[in-house]
Each structure stands twice: as structure tokens, then as C-alpha cells.
């Protein structure tokens, strides 16, 4: 997929907070940690890692929610939709919930994290699984592989996604 068809726009459930993405994703993920399970009221949360300079809030003022700890989770102040978060000490990255996009149909998780905490029945089409969070050094090769596979039009819905060609 050479053309990400950017920019992407999206918003919270009620529409009071809107966002815009102008940079391609670095990697996509599903997180199975119990914190994400509770915040999403689901088996895992989904995320798109993006460079901060390719993300902006275009309408409204999100508020910090969650535990108010080092990871800053941003919500719509009216409908309380969890929209994005910013990892501690990394101002160059933002993690957006893909379901906030007006068209999230392209999304699938390339990696899954915190699988030691996952619910026994939960599964994703992710190609890479980590019991915790990947070591920071692992992200560069993961991002490179993610970009190569998407450039080739890779889809986990293919008949054999784990064997999709890598450039």
C-alpha cells in the first residue's frame, strides 16, 4: 500500500472532539494488559503508533483520564471516549485508537503486547506477539517490517498472512 490516502480524520463518539492524522502509521498494535482491558471494556485495546507531528486535535479539548499516571490517556470531556494516549517520556509519539477514525476499515494489529495477561479466548491476527511490551530496540525492525508489508499490500485476511512476502 504505497498510498495511505492521508489525511485521515476522526473523532469521539459524540463528535465534540475531532482529530486529524497526516503521517503514515509507524506500527499498529493490540494490547492485552489488564489496564487496557478495563479502559476499553474489552479483551484488548487497539492502537496506531504515529509520529506526534503527524497528529493534531482539530476541534474540542480532550481531557486526561484513566489513572492520571505517567501514561497520559486522553478522553472527550463530554462522552468520555478514550481517544489517544501519549507514552511517558516520549513526546515524539502518540497512540491513537483506530476506531476513532472515520474509516478504520484498513486497520489490523501487526503486533500484540502483554499476551501473558490476555483473556484465554482472545485472539488477533497479529504477526508478532510479546508477553510484555517489546524491548525499545525491537521497535525499529518491527516498524521496518510493518512498512514493507503494507507497501506490498499485505493483509492479514489473505489466505496465509504469516507467509506474506517481505521486501
N, C-alpha and C positions, 0 to 999 in steps of 0.2 A: 504494500500500500504506500505508494510514493506521495499521494496527496491526502493529507489528513483532513482536508476541507475545513480548514480553520478560517475564521474564528468559530469557536463553539460558544453558545450561550446557555444559560440555565438559571435556575432559581429554586427557592424553597417551595414548600407545599402551598403556601398561601400567596406567593408571588411578591411579597413585600421586599425581599432581598433577592437581588439578581447578580449574576456573575458572568464573566467573560474569560475565555481561555484563548490565548493567541500563540501558544507554543505547543509543539507535539509532546505527548507524554514521554516520560523517561522510563517508566515501567508501570505495570498495573498489578494489583495485589488483592488478596483476600486475607484478612487477619482473623484467626480463630481464638484470640485471647479472651478470657472471661470478661475483661473490661469492655471490649468491642461487642461481645455478645449482649451484655447488659445495655450498652448505649444504643445499639441498633435494634434491640428486642428481637434478635435473630440469631442464627447459628454462627455468623461471622459478619464482619463489616467489609465493604469493598472500597478500594482506593485507587486513585490515579496520582502517581508522583509526578509533579510538574515543577519546572523552574519558577520561582516566585515572580520573576519579571515577565512571565507569560500568563499571569493570573491577575485579575482585578475584580473587586466588588464594584458593580456599576450602579447599584441602587440599594438604598437601605443601609443600616448599620448593624452588622452581626454582633452578637454578644458572646462572651466566653461562658461556656457551660461545662458540664462534666465535673471532674474533680477539682478544677481550678488549680491544677498542679503544673509541673513543668511542661507537659504537652498541652498546648492551648487548643481546645475544641471550640469551634465557632458555630453558633446556632442563630436562627432567626429569632428575634426577641418576641415575635407575636405567636407564630405557630410552633416554635421550639424545634424545628427541623435541624438535625445535625448536618451541616453543610460541608465543612472542611476543617482540617487541623494543621497546625504548624509544629513540627518536631522541636524539642528543646535544643537550643544552641545551634540550629541550622536555619538561618534566616533566608537561605537561598532556595529552600524547598517548601512547597505547600502540597498537602494531600487532600484532594477533592473527592467527595463521594460521587461516583459516576451517575447515580440515579438523580442527581441534581441537574444533569444536562437535559436540555430539551429533547435531544435524541441520544440516548445511551445505548442504542441497539448494537453498536460496534464493540462494546466493552466485553472483555472476558479477563479473568485474573491469570496473569502469567506466572506469578509466584503466590504461594500461600505461606503464611507465617504462624507461629505459635501453635503448631499442629499437636503438640503434647497436651494442649488444653481443649482441643476440638471435641465437639459432641460426637459420639460414636457413629452416628448415621450421616454426619455431614461430609459432603464431598464436593470438590470443584474440579474443573478441567485444567487447573494449573499444572504447568510442566515442571516446576521446581517447588519442593516443599522443605520447610525448615521447622524444626521443633521449637525454636525460639525466633528471634529476629536474625537475619543474616549478619555475619560479620561485616563491618563497613567496607572492607576490602573486596567483598563479594559483589557489591553493587555495580561496580564498573563493568565486569564481564556480563552480569545479568542484563544491564541496560544495553550493552552492545548486542547481545543475542536477541533481546526484545526488538530492537530497532531493525535488525536484519530479518527476523521472521515476519514482522509487519510489512517491511519493504517488499517482501516476496508475496504478500497477500495471504499469509498464513492465517488459518482459522482453526480453533480447537474443535470446530464442528466437522472438520474433514474426517475422512474415514480412518485415518491413522495419525492423529495430531502429534504424537510423541516422535514420529519419524519424519516430520516435515523437514524439507531440505534447509540447510543453513548456508548462507553465502560465505 
